């Protein structure tokens, strides 16, 4: 008989004060920026789930295929698995697919979900509760904070497998990716493992369709950040006065998302002490999505304390899953 999954939740980590502080800092930079983590309020999370189902955004389907086809191999490489940690759990669908595809028996595992979105955590918890032998702990926190909570709470013997999927590593610039991978390594013990999903370089038209889809879902996802600023930080931004732009920066190997001012306008966000003039054509940089070559992925993981175990590539969508061991 299957064990019933248990779900617990850590205290909420997010705060309006931190949001305001970050907005004040990043909008003062040149070029103006906003951290991509703030795209994921309840509506933003729902819009991103819709993006994942668009025919032009192939990352999610490719990753799901790889998890389904190679789940047994992944678990075989982590034979003493007792703890799973997913960074940016989203809907929980990928973790559920991996567990169902690859777990060799019904031994109890702890599944820690780390996400900044309470809506995403609620959805993921519901999805995983149906699985037998899984005890769920949800952490609404930034990744580094959630990892520290997991490290401090770890009690069970065995190996931990951390998952950072969806090519979320691509949202970090190279120095930021190195620092973040070091933080993951610091949270793991020798012999633990990391499964990293990374989108690969492909033709520019294909990349741009994924980030500026014909239905305008990605544009709505991007512009929803302005709605959130108005709602949560007492802004008076004219959302209709901003357009969405995606651009491929070949030199930096990244797709950039921007909110572009369609006219000269005044922007006030009272709770963040923002009172600025934006010129027509001036933009706010909201997200970067770095793309990789499959053969280079191990090269960014080895210097921060990982040893390659295996790699699986979806050739059609050009997406890679890489499994490494903490050394």
DRENBAFI-168603 format. One record per residue (C-alpha): residue number from 1; residue in three letters; chain; x, y, z. Coordinates in steps of 0.02 Angstrom, whole numbers, plus 50000, padded with zeros to 5 digits. Example, Ala and Ser with C-alpha at 12.3 -4.5 7.8 and 13.67 -1.06 7.14 Angstrom:
NODE	nr	rest	kette	east	north	up
NODE	1	ALA	A	50615	49775	50390
NODE	2	SER	A	50684	49947	50357
***
This chain:
NODE	nr	rest	kette	east	north	up
NODE	1	UNK	A	50000	50000	50000
NODE	2	UNK	A	50066	50174	49958
NODE	3	UNK	A	50108	50294	50096
NODE	4	UNK	A	50009	50454	50098
NODE	5	UNK	A	50114	50607	50062
NODE	6	UNK	A	50131	50737	50198
NODE	7	UNK	A	50151	50923	50162
NODE	8	UNK	A	50220	51058	50275
NODE	9	UNK	A	50265	51238	50240
NODE	10	UNK	A	50406	51349	50298
NODE	11	UNK	A	50371	51530	50351
NODE	12	UNK	A	50349	51651	50207
NODE	13	UNK	A	50515	51732	50162
NODE	14	UNK	A	50456	51867	50041
NODE	15	UNK	A	50426	52046	50098
NODE	16	UNK	A	50360	52206	50022
NODE	17	UNK	A	50506	52299	50100
NODE	18	UNK	A	50633	52192	50006
NODE	19	UNK	A	50533	52214	49845
NODE	20	UNK	A	50534	52402	49867
NODE	21	UNK	A	50720	52407	49908
NODE	22	UNK	A	50764	52303	49755
NODE	23	UNK	A	50655	52408	49639
NODE	24	UNK	A	50733	52570	49703
NODE	25	UNK	A	50908	52501	49675
NODE	26	UNK	A	50885	52419	49505
NODE	27	UNK	A	50785	52557	49422
NODE	28	UNK	A	50926	52678	49464
NODE	29	UNK	A	51052	52575	49365
NODE	30	UNK	A	51103	52610	49186
NODE	31	UNK	A	51022	52529	49093
NODE	32	UNK	A	50869	52520	49205
NODE	33	UNK	A	50833	52345	49266
NODE	34	UNK	A	50713	52242	49373
NODE	35	UNK	A	50757	52070	49445
NODE	36	UNK	A	50672	51930	49350
NODE	37	UNK	A	50617	51845	49512
NODE	38	UNK	A	50481	51977	49531
NODE	39	UNK	A	50396	51918	49372
NODE	40	UNK	A	50323	51773	49471
NODE	41	UNK	A	50176	51835	49572
NODE	42	UNK	A	50016	51730	49564
NODE	43	UNK	A	49968	51796	49391
NODE	44	UNK	A	50147	51792	49329
NODE	45	UNK	A	50164	51610	49381
NODE	46	UNK	A	50001	51567	49291
NODE	47	UNK	A	50059	51658	49135
NODE	48	UNK	A	50226	51567	49139
NODE	49	UNK	A	50136	51400	49150
NODE	50	UNK	A	50040	51454	48994
NODE	51	UNK	A	50204	51500	48908
NODE	52	UNK	A	50268	51325	48942
NODE	53	UNK	A	50123	51256	48841
NODE	54	UNK	A	50150	51367	48689
NODE	55	UNK	A	50212	51277	48532
NODE	56	UNK	A	50356	51400	48514
NODE	57	UNK	A	50423	51372	48691
NODE	58	UNK	A	50496	51198	48681
NODE	59	UNK	A	50601	51192	48840
NODE	60	UNK	A	50469	51115	48953
NODE	61	UNK	A	50415	50978	48833
NODE	62	UNK	A	50595	50933	48793
NODE	63	UNK	A	50640	50922	48977
NODE	64	UNK	A	50486	50818	49016
NODE	65	UNK	A	50534	50696	48879
NODE	66	UNK	A	50709	50679	48949
NODE	67	UNK	A	50646	50654	49127
NODE	68	UNK	A	50522	50522	49069
NODE	69	UNK	A	50646	50429	48960
NODE	70	UNK	A	50796	50435	49077
NODE	71	UNK	A	50717	50441	49251
NODE	72	UNK	A	50778	50265	49292
NODE	73	UNK	A	50955	50309	49240
NODE	74	UNK	A	50952	50467	49346
NODE	75	UNK	A	50895	50374	49502
NODE	76	UNK	A	51017	50233	49468
NODE	77	UNK	A	51158	50361	49477
NODE	78	UNK	A	51097	50415	49650
NODE	79	UNK	A	51067	50243	49729
NODE	80	UNK	A	51051	50299	49911
NODE	81	UNK	A	50928	50440	49876
NODE	82	UNK	A	50832	50503	50027
NODE	83	UNK	A	50806	50688	49992
NODE	84	UNK	A	50751	50784	49837
NODE	85	UNK	A	50765	50973	49822
NODE	86	UNK	A	50690	51068	49675
NODE	87	UNK	A	50741	51249	49652
NODE	88	UNK	A	50601	51343	49566
NODE	89	UNK	A	50474	51205	49580
NODE	90	UNK	A	50341	51289	49474
NODE	91	UNK	A	50191	51174	49455
NODE	92	UNK	A	50286	51022	49523
NODE	93	UNK	A	50246	50928	49363
NODE	94	UNK	A	50428	50892	49318
NODE	95	UNK	A	50473	50824	49488
NODE	96	UNK	A	50317	50715	49486
NODE	97	UNK	A	50365	50647	49315
NODE	98	UNK	A	50542	50609	49373
NODE	99	UNK	A	50483	50520	49531
NODE	100	UNK	A	50354	50417	49436
NODE	101	UNK	A	50475	50374	49296
NODE	102	UNK	A	50628	50336	49397
NODE	103	UNK	A	50601	50290	49578
NODE	104	UNK	A	50646	50105	49593
NODE	105	UNK	A	50542	50072	49748
NODE	106	UNK	A	50423	50160	49866
NODE	107	UNK	A	50548	50205	50001
NODE	108	UNK	A	50503	50368	50085
NODE	109	UNK	A	50591	50523	50017
NODE	110	UNK	A	50586	50702	50077
NODE	111	UNK	A	50545	50825	49937
NODE	112	UNK	A	50590	51007	49972
NODE	113	UNK	A	50513	51134	49854
NODE	114	UNK	A	50594	51307	49846
NODE	115	UNK	A	50506	51447	49753
NODE	116	UNK	A	50471	51633	49776
NODE	117	UNK	A	50291	51609	49720
NODE	118	UNK	A	50166	51549	49849
NODE	119	UNK	A	50044	51507	49708
NODE	120	UNK	A	50174	51395	49624
NODE	121	UNK	A	50212	51308	49789
NODE	122	UNK	A	50027	51276	49821
NODE	123	UNK	A	50008	51201	49647
NODE	124	UNK	A	50165	51095	49663
NODE	125	UNK	A	50115	51032	49835
NODE	126	UNK	A	49946	50976	49769
NODE	127	UNK	A	50027	50889	49620
NODE	128	UNK	A	50152	50795	49728
NODE	129	UNK	A	50033	50751	49869
NODE	130	UNK	A	49956	50618	49757
NODE	131	UNK	A	50121	50523	49750
NODE	132	UNK	A	50156	50386	49874
NODE	133	UNK	A	50307	50390	49986
NODE	134	UNK	A	50343	50576	49970
NODE	135	UNK	A	50350	50697	50116
NODE	136	UNK	A	50337	50876	50051
NODE	137	UNK	A	50413	51031	50130
NODE	138	UNK	A	50379	51197	50043
NODE	139	UNK	A	50497	51345	50063
NODE	140	UNK	A	50437	51514	49998
NODE	141	UNK	A	50607	51594	49985
NODE	142	UNK	A	50746	51647	49870
NODE	143	UNK	A	50851	51500	49816
NODE	144	UNK	A	50999	51535	49931
NODE	145	UNK	A	50887	51555	50083
NODE	146	UNK	A	50788	51398	50042
NODE	147	UNK	A	50948	51297	50018
NODE	148	UNK	A	51009	51352	50189
NODE	149	UNK	A	50843	51300	50265
NODE	150	UNK	A	50856	51129	50183
NODE	151	UNK	A	51037	51107	50238
NODE	152	UNK	A	50994	51152	50418
NODE	153	UNK	A	50842	51036	50420
NODE	154	UNK	A	50927	50886	50342
NODE	155	UNK	A	50919	50739	50461
NODE	156	UNK	A	50897	50582	50356
NODE	157	UNK	A	51048	50480	50299
NODE	158	UNK	A	51073	50448	50116
NODE	159	UNK	A	51102	50556	49963
NODE	160	UNK	A	51020	50719	49914
NODE	161	UNK	A	50976	50757	49733
NODE	162	UNK	A	50953	50942	49694
NODE	163	UNK	A	50860	50989	49536
NODE	164	UNK	A	50880	51154	49446
NODE	165	UNK	A	50776	51131	49290
NODE	166	UNK	A	50693	51232	49153
NODE	167	UNK	A	50857	51316	49105
NODE	168	UNK	A	50835	51433	49254
NODE	169	UNK	A	51025	51437	49264
NODE	170	UNK	A	51013	51543	49107
NODE	171	UNK	A	50936	51686	49208
NODE	172	UNK	A	51106	51716	49290
NODE	173	UNK	A	51250	51805	49206
NODE	174	UNK	A	51412	51701	49205
NODE	175	UNK	A	51482	51769	49370
NODE	176	UNK	A	51310	51752	49450
NODE	177	UNK	A	51293	51574	49386
NODE	178	UNK	A	51463	51529	49459
NODE	179	UNK	A	51416	51605	49627
NODE	180	UNK	A	51247	51519	49628
NODE	181	UNK	A	51320	51349	49583
NODE	182	UNK	A	51446	51372	49724
NODE	183	UNK	A	51299	51405	49842
NODE	184	UNK	A	51216	51244	49785
NODE	185	UNK	A	51378	51149	49809
NODE	186	UNK	A	51395	51221	49985
NODE	187	UNK	A	51223	51153	50029
NODE	188	UNK	A	51268	50977	49972
NODE	189	UNK	A	51375	50843	50052
NODE	190	UNK	A	51508	50747	49959
NODE	191	UNK	A	51420	50614	49854
NODE	192	UNK	A	51259	50713	49834
NODE	193	UNK	A	51204	50757	49658
NODE	194	UNK	A	51138	50900	49552
NODE	195	UNK	A	51028	50883	49397
NODE	196	UNK	A	51042	51039	49290
NODE	197	UNK	A	50930	51082	49143
NODE	198	UNK	A	51005	51200	49013
NODE	199	UNK	A	50938	51265	48848
NODE	200	UNK	A	51060	51256	48704
NODE	201	UNK	A	51104	51383	48570
NODE	202	UNK	A	50992	51370	48417
NODE	203	UNK	A	50945	51481	48268
NODE	204	UNK	A	50897	51659	48314
NODE	205	UNK	A	50721	51655	48239
NODE	206	UNK	A	50680	51500	48342
NODE	207	UNK	A	50745	51583	48501
NODE	208	UNK	A	50648	51744	48473
NODE	209	UNK	A	50484	51653	48440
NODE	210	UNK	A	50502	51571	48611
NODE	211	UNK	A	50519	51740	48697
NODE	212	UNK	A	50402	51846	48590
NODE	213	UNK	A	50263	51727	48542
NODE	214	UNK	A	50127	51772	48414
NODE	215	UNK	A	49990	51757	48546
NODE	216	UNK	A	50070	51888	48657
NODE	217	UNK	A	50075	51777	48813
NODE	218	UNK	A	50258	51816	48848
NODE	219	UNK	A	50223	52000	48824
NODE	220	UNK	A	50082	51989	48953
NODE	221	UNK	A	50199	51896	49071
NODE	222	UNK	A	50328	52035	49055
NODE	223	UNK	A	50206	52180	49070
NODE	224	UNK	A	50122	52100	49221
NODE	225	UNK	A	50276	52156	49318
NODE	226	UNK	A	50214	52335	49294
NODE	227	UNK	A	50042	52285	49359
NODE	228	UNK	A	50127	52212	49513
NODE	229	UNK	A	50226	52373	49542
NODE	230	UNK	A	50064	52472	49537
NODE	231	UNK	A	49972	52353	49653
NODE	232	UNK	A	50105	52314	49782
NODE	233	UNK	A	50215	52470	49783
NODE	234	UNK	A	50087	52608	49750
NODE	235	UNK	A	50143	52643	49573
NODE	236	UNK	A	50052	52747	49443
NODE	237	UNK	A	50129	52665	49289
NODE	238	UNK	A	50029	52669	49127
NODE	239	UNK	A	50047	52485	49080
NODE	240	UNK	A	49983	52520	48904
NODE	241	UNK	A	50127	52641	48877
NODE	242	UNK	A	50255	52499	48882
NODE	243	UNK	A	50289	52369	48749
NODE	244	UNK	A	50377	52201	48759
NODE	245	UNK	A	50540	52170	48667
NODE	246	UNK	A	50645	52012	48653
NODE	247	UNK	A	50819	52022	48576
NODE	248	UNK	A	50957	51894	48544
NODE	249	UNK	A	51128	51953	48603
NODE	250	UNK	A	51242	51836	48506
NODE	251	UNK	A	51402	51903	48584
NODE	252	UNK	A	51339	51863	48760
NODE	253	UNK	A	51240	51708	48704
NODE	254	UNK	A	51079	51766	48786
NODE	255	UNK	A	50901	51817	48747
NODE	256	UNK	A	50854	51980	48833
NODE	257	UNK	A	50679	52036	48881
NODE	258	UNK	A	50641	52220	48898
NODE	259	UNK	A	50493	52332	48938
NODE	260	UNK	A	50505	52476	48816
NODE	261	UNK	A	50431	52648	48846
NODE	262	UNK	A	50319	52689	48697
NODE	263	UNK	A	50323	52876	48734
NODE	264	UNK	A	50406	53001	48848
NODE	265	UNK	A	50324	52977	49016
NODE	266	UNK	A	50336	53004	49203
NODE	267	UNK	A	50347	52850	49315
NODE	268	UNK	A	50311	52858	49500
NODE	269	UNK	A	50322	52711	49622
NODE	270	UNK	A	50293	52785	49792
NODE	271	UNK	A	50339	52640	49905
NODE	272	UNK	A	50507	52623	49814
NODE	273	UNK	A	50543	52811	49812
NODE	274	UNK	A	50547	52808	49622
NODE	275	UNK	A	50506	52968	49529
NODE	276	UNK	A	50585	52964	49356
NODE	277	UNK	A	50564	53021	49176
NODE	278	UNK	A	50577	52889	49041
NODE	279	UNK	A	50610	52935	48861
NODE	280	UNK	A	50524	52857	48712
NODE	281	UNK	A	50618	52698	48668
NODE	282	UNK	A	50703	52686	48838
NODE	283	UNK	A	50688	52513	48913
NODE	284	UNK	A	50687	52418	49077
NODE	285	UNK	A	50786	52256	49064
NODE	286	UNK	A	50684	52122	49152
NODE	287	UNK	A	50763	51955	49109
NODE	288	UNK	A	50911	51870	49027
NODE	289	UNK	A	50907	51691	48965
NODE	290	UNK	A	51082	51626	48927
NODE	291	UNK	A	51101	51483	48805
NODE	292	UNK	A	51239	51353	48809
NODE	293	UNK	A	51334	51227	48706
NODE	294	UNK	A	51313	51052	48775
NODE	295	UNK	A	51500	51022	48783
NODE	296	UNK	A	51526	51179	48888
NODE	297	UNK	A	51405	51137	49029
NODE	298	UNK	A	51524	51022	49123
NODE	299	UNK	A	51653	51160	49109
NODE	300	UNK	A	51551	51277	49216
NODE	301	UNK	A	51512	51141	49345
NODE	302	UNK	A	51683	51064	49374
NODE	303	UNK	A	51769	51222	49441
NODE	304	UNK	A	51635	51242	49577
NODE	305	UNK	A	51654	51066	49647
NODE	306	UNK	A	51556	50945	49538
NODE	307	UNK	A	51606	50791	49439
NODE	308	UNK	A	51508	50747	49280
NODE	309	UNK	A	51406	50586	49290
NODE	310	UNK	A	51299	50589	49133
NODE	311	UNK	A	51213	50701	49007
NODE	312	UNK	A	51055	50677	48904
NODE	313	UNK	A	51012	50789	48756
NODE	314	UNK	A	50848	50816	48665
NODE	315	UNK	A	50916	50841	48489
NODE	316	UNK	A	50752	50903	48417
NODE	317	UNK	A	50728	51047	48539
NODE	318	UNK	A	50913	51067	48581
NODE	319	UNK	A	50901	51049	48769
NODE	320	UNK	A	51016	50960	48891
NODE	321	UNK	A	51000	50879	49062
NODE	322	UNK	A	51168	50859	49150
NODE	323	UNK	A	51193	50755	49307
NODE	324	UNK	A	51344	50793	49417
NODE	325	UNK	A	51408	50732	49585
NODE	326	UNK	A	51473	50842	49727
NODE	327	UNK	A	51657	50805	49759
***
